[in-house]
Amino acid sequence: MTEYRAYRIGHDGRIFAYEPLVCADDADAIEKATRLVDGHDIELWSGPRFIVRINRKPDVPPPS
């Protein structure tokens, strides 16, 4: 199992929160991180290794 962090990216481009994930592999981590997408983009990292950026759903308006 590998440790990952799913970072929530604010509309100003800065990280404002993260969710720790423990997953079997990158594919599992991407699947779990995709479920976290709301009005903000998610960046998935494993330590210093960038995995993917998942953009917010276009039909979800940004939070006020």
N, C-alpha and C positions, 0 to 999 in steps of 0.2 A: 504494500500500500504506500502511496505517495501523498505527501502533503501539498496542498494547493491553497491559494487565496484568490477569491473572487472580489475584486475591488469595484465599488460603485463610484462612477465618475460623474461629478457634478457638471452642470451646464457651463461652468467656467473652465472645464477641463481638468479640474483638480479632484483627487481622491478625497471622499468624505466618509467612507465606511468600507469595511470589508467583512467577508464571511469566510471563515476557515473551512476547508473541505479536505477530506481524506478519501482518496479514490484509487481504484485499481490501476488506472492508466489515464492518458490524456483524453481519450474518447469519453470515458466515464465522467471525467471532470467537466468536459465541455457540456455534456448532457445536463449535469447538475447545475452548472453556472447558467445555462440557458433558462432554466426555471426561475432564476433570480431576477431576470430582466423585468423591469417595470418602466418607470418614466425616465430611467437613467441607463447609460451604457455600462457594460461590465467589462473589465479587463481581467483575464485569468492568467495567473502566474504560478510557477512552481519554483520557489526560491527566486534566484535571479533570472530564471528562464521565462520569457514571455511566451504564452501559448496562443492566445487569440483575444481579439476585442469583439464583443457581441453588442451590436447596436440596439438601442431601445426600439420597441415596436412602434412603427410610424403611426398607428391608430391610437396610441396612448399619448395624450397631451402631457407636456412637461409639467411637473408640480409647480405651484405658484410659490 
